[in-house]
Amino acid sequence: MLLEIITPDKRIFEDEVNSVILPGIDGFFGVLKDHAPMISALKKGLVKVTDKSSAHHQFEIEGGVVEVLKNRIIVLAE
């Protein structure tokens, strides 16, 4: 799956990933390959990413929105 994390200033991450854990407004949720399409609001917290080489990355966000569609995840973060 392709993950993009975009802030108003710049794109902070773009790569193929195995999984993503996001801070939804009702709690954390994960996204794996072939996830159902969705759009969700995000709250302040950590976006946790496992990339294709099984390396782990974390990005702190102040909130935002995520769209999941056809194995592409776009996070518009504050």
ChimeraX attribute file (.defattr): number of C-alpha atoms within 10 A of each C-alpha:
attribute: neighborCount
match mode: 1-to-1
recipient: residues
	/A:1	22
	/A:2	17
	/A:3	21
	/A:4	19
	/A:5	19
	/A:6	17
	/A:7	15
	/A:8	8
	/A:9	7
	/A:10	8
	/A:11	13
	/A:12	11
	/A:13	14
	/A:14	13
	/A:15	11
	/A:16	17
	/A:17	23
	/A:18	17
	/A:19	19
	/A:20	21
	/A:21	16
	/A:22	24
	/A:23	23
	/A:24	20
	/A:25	15
	/A:26	10
	/A:27	9
	/A:28	14
	/A:29	11
	/A:30	14
	/A:31	17
	/A:32	13
	/A:33	14
	/A:34	12
	/A:35	15
	/A:36	11
	/A:37	12
	/A:38	10
	/A:39	13
	/A:40	16
	/A:41	17
	/A:42	24
	/A:43	20
	/A:44	16
	/A:45	17
	/A:46	17
	/A:47	20
	/A:48	17
	/A:49	21
	/A:50	16
	/A:51	18
	/A:52	13
	/A:53	9
	/A:54	11
	/A:55	10
	/A:56	13
	/A:57	13
	/A:58	13
	/A:59	14
	/A:60	13
	/A:61	20
	/A:62	12
	/A:63	19
	/A:64	19
	/A:65	15
	/A:66	20
	/A:67	14
	/A:68	20
	/A:69	15
	/A:70	12
	/A:71	17
	/A:72	17
	/A:73	24
	/A:74	17
	/A:75	25
	/A:76	19
	/A:77	22
	/A:78	16
